[in-house]
């Protein structure tokens, strides 16, 4: 299972595109298609993450973002109830986790949002500013990580 949790960057083997990415889009490669039947029972089918990743790479190329957005596959993002999970992140910016990303419209919206995210100074935007197809797909917005304080000082402060 641990090997399933490793990530891999996709499509950045080309030396002509060896610059630093402005953002990274991470796709869960272990997500399975989900279907809820009339009785309310949930059934999981085939893995859809690799297909979402492939279509996302195409959508990023179509928007001429493939040289600014890195695309990575990672095992399990713990969004199993809302497959396929996709994250959009950048250093020093708020990041976003989306779920139920399956259709071509949703994949295209992720690519468009990645481009939009690059232009956001701190990464923060309201749901009204995100592409329409993502408005009900946002699972979390995470603030940019804060610098970690020295451990000994943090422990000392907590004890006081």
WOZI-V710324 format. One record per backbone hydrogen bond with DSSP energy under -1.0 kcal/mol. CO is the residue of the C=O (numbers start at 1). NH is the residue of the N-H. If there is no record, write none. Layout:
((CO & NH) (CO & NH))
This chain:
((1 & 4) (2 & 5) (8 & 73) (14 & 17) (15 & 18) (23 & 70) (24 & 89) (25 & 72) (26 & 87) (27 & 74) (31 & 48) (33 & 45) (35 & 43) (37 & 40) (41 & 37) (43 & 35) (46 & 33) (48 & 52) (49 & 53) (50 & 54) (51 & 55) (52 & 56) (53 & 57) (54 & 58) (55 & 59) (56 & 60) (57 & 61) (58 & 62) (59 & 63) (60 & 65) (61 & 64) (65 & 68) (65 & 69) (68 & 22) (68 & 23) (70 & 25) (71 & 10) (72 & 27) (73 & 8) (74 & 29) (79 & 82) (82 & 100) (84 & 101) (85 & 28) (86 & 98) (87 & 26) (88 & 96) (89 & 24) (90 & 93) (95 & 142) (96 & 88) (97 & 139) (97 & 140) (98 & 86) (103 & 107) (104 & 108) (105 & 109) (106 & 110) (107 & 111) (108 & 112) (109 & 113) (110 & 114) (111 & 115) (112 & 116) (113 & 117) (114 & 118) (117 & 120) (122 & 94) (126 & 129) (131 & 134) (132 & 135) (134 & 137) (137 & 99) (140 & 97) (142 & 95) (150 & 154) (151 & 155) (152 & 156) (153 & 157) (154 & 158) (155 & 159) (156 & 160))
